[in-house]
């Protein structure tokens, strides 16, 4: 299973236009590709103003077919061109493979998602991947919230992320509190720290469309 994302920073001063565009382009992509694409806006996080479109796919061929349909769609291209003044910079695509965790494509869409990103330290790739699985499994056990561990196919080599979805902000807060109060969790994070580079970061996203 693969996770494909497209991240776009939007310029300030056009909030209503951006919200309208995000809804329009998300629905257009769903219609053209038949995939369950969702849009997520960063919130309470450093990259405020960034929207990420995300979709799960069984294989790369599915993503290739979807991309071919969009690039051949004049109406989709027109939609992108019309919104160009809203962009604050170029977008960035990401592709990751699910290594641990279950993906429920039929379940309800979470309203919030946390994404913790890290990159394996030089010479520590094997240790980092093993630690990534352990973190995902331990976090799920402590919080009761299913989490994914994904490894980047593109981007920094050795990049990875932990992804968890929440029904509402209260559920997110409860999960964070449970982790921080668990001595075993804190010991785990301290123990596996040397396997990763020291610039790990977490972002919160809210469902936008």
C-alpha positions in Angstrom: 0.0 0.0 0.0 1.3 3.5 -0.9 0.5 6.9 0.4 0.7 9.7 -2.2 0.7 13.4 -1.1 0.8 16.7 -2.8 1.6 19.7 -0.6 0.9 23.3 -1.7 1.7 26.5 0.2 -1.0 29.2 -0.3 -0.4 33.0 -0.2 -2.1 34.9 2.7 -4.9 37.4 2.0 -7.2 35.1 -0.1 -8.6 32.7 2.5 -12.1 32.5 1.0 -10.7 31.9 -2.5 -8.3 29.3 -1.2 -11.1 27.4 0.7 -13.3 27.4 -2.4 -10.5 26.3 -4.6 -9.5 23.4 -2.3 -13.0 22.1 -2.3 -13.3 22.4 -6.1 -10.0 20.8 -7.0 -10.5 17.9 -4.5 -13.9 17.1 -5.9 -12.6 17.3 -9.5 -9.7 14.9 -8.7 -12.2 12.4 -7.2 -14.4 12.6 -10.3 -11.6 12.3 -12.8 -9.7 9.5 -11.0 -12.3 7.6 -8.9 -9.8 7.7 -6.0 -10.7 8.8 -2.4 -8.6 11.9 -2.3 -8.8 14.1 0.8 -7.4 17.6 1.5 -5.8 18.5 4.8 -4.8 21.9 6.1 -2.0 22.3 8.5 -3.1 23.8 11.8 -1.3 24.6 15.1 1.9 23.9 13.2 4.9 25.8 11.7 3.8 25.3 8.1 0.6 27.3 8.4 -1.1 28.0 5.1 -0.1 24.6 3.6 -2.7 22.2 2.2 -1.9 18.6 1.6 -3.9 16.3 -0.7 -3.5 12.6 0.2 -4.6 9.3 -1.2 -3.9 5.7 -0.5 -3.3 3.3 -3.4 -2.7 -0.4 -3.6 0.1 0.0 -6.2 2.0 2.5 -8.3 0.1 1.6 -11.4 -3.1 3.0 -9.8 -1.3 6.3 -9.2 0.1 6.4 -12.7 -3.3 5.9 -14.2 -4.8 8.6 -12.0 -2.0 11.1 -13.0 -2.5 10.3 -16.7 -6.2 11.0 -16.4 -5.6 14.4 -14.7 -2.9 15.5 -17.2 -5.2 14.7 -20.1 -8.1 16.6 -18.5 -8.5 20.1 -20.0 -10.9 21.1 -17.3 -8.5 20.0 -14.5 -5.6 21.9 -16.1 -7.9 25.0 -16.4 -8.7 24.7 -12.7 -5.0 24.7 -11.8 -4.1 27.6 -14.0 -7.0 29.7 -12.7 -5.8 29.3 -9.1 -2.1 30.0 -9.8 -2.3 33.5 -8.2 -3.3 31.8 -4.9 0.0 29.8 -4.6 2.8 31.1 -2.5 5.3 28.8 -4.1 5.7 25.5 -6.0 4.1 22.3 -4.7 5.8 19.2 -3.5 4.8 15.6 -4.2 5.6 12.8 -1.8 5.4 9.0 -2.1 5.7 6.6 0.8 5.1 2.9 1.4 3.1 1.6 4.3 5.4 -0.7 6.4 3.3 -1.2 9.5 -0.3 -0.5 10.5 -3.7 -1.3 9.0 -5.4 0.9 6.4 -9.2 1.1 6.7 -10.3 2.7 3.4 -13.9 2.1 4.2 -13.9 3.7 7.7 -15.0 7.3 8.5 -12.7 10.1 7.5 -10.8 11.5 10.6 -11.1 15.2 11.2 -7.5 15.5 12.4 -4.3 13.7 11.5 -0.9 13.9 13.1 2.2 13.2 11.0 5.5 12.8 12.8 8.5 12.8 10.4 12.1 11.7 10.8 15.1 10.6 8.8 17.3 7.7 9.6 20.8 8.6 10.8 23.7 7.6 8.6 24.5 4.0 9.1 21.3 3.4 11.1 18.8 2.5 8.4 18.0 -1.0 9.7 17.7 0.2 13.2 15.5 3.1 12.2 13.1 0.9 10.3 12.8 -1.6 13.2 12.3 1.3 15.6 9.7 2.8 13.4 7.6 -0.3 13.5 8.0 -0.5 17.3 7.0 3.1 17.7 3.8 2.6 15.6 2.8 -0.6 17.5 3.5 0.9 20.9 1.7 4.1 20.2 -1.4 2.1 19.0 -1.3 0.0 22.2 -1.1 3.0 24.5 -3.6 5.2 22.9 -6.0 2.7 21.2 -5.6 4.8 18.0 -4.4 2.8 15.0 -1.3 4.3 13.5 0.7 3.8 10.3 4.4 3.7 9.9 5.4 4.7 6.3 8.8 4.8 4.6 9.5 7.4 2.0 10.0 6.2 -1.6 10.9 9.8 -2.7 12.5 12.6 -0.8 15.3 12.3 1.7 16.7 8.8 1.7 15.8 7.1 4.9 12.8 9.4 5.5 9.8 8.0 7.3 6.7 9.1 9.1 4.1 8.0 11.7 0.5 8.9 10.8 -2.5 8.7 13.1 -6.1 9.9 12.5 -8.5 11.3 15.1 -12.3 11.8 15.1 -11.9 15.2 16.7 -9.5 17.5 18.5 -10.4 16.0 21.9 -9.4 12.5 20.8 -6.1 13.9 19.6 -5.5 15.7 22.9 -6.3 12.5 24.8 -3.9 10.4 22.8 -1.1 12.9 23.2 -1.7 13.0 27.0 -1.6 9.2 27.2 1.7 9.0 25.4 3.4 11.7 27.5 2.2 10.1 30.7 3.5 6.6 29.8 7.0 5.9 31.1 7.5 3.1 28.7 6.8 5.4 25.8 9.2 8.0 27.0 11.9 5.3 27.5 11.3 4.0 24.0 11.7 7.4 22.4 14.9 8.0 24.3 16.2 4.6 23.4 15.6 4.7 19.7 16.7 8.4 19.3 20.2 7.7 18.0 18.7 5.8 15.1 17.4 9.1 13.6 18.7 12.4 12.7 18.0 15.1 15.3 15.4 17.1 13.3 12.3 15.1 13.8 9.1 17.2 13.6 5.3 16.7 14.0 2.5 18.5 12.1 -1.2 18.5 12.8 -3.6 18.6 9.9 -7.3 19.3 9.9 -9.6 17.8 7.2 -10.4 20.5 4.7 -12.2 18.7 1.8 
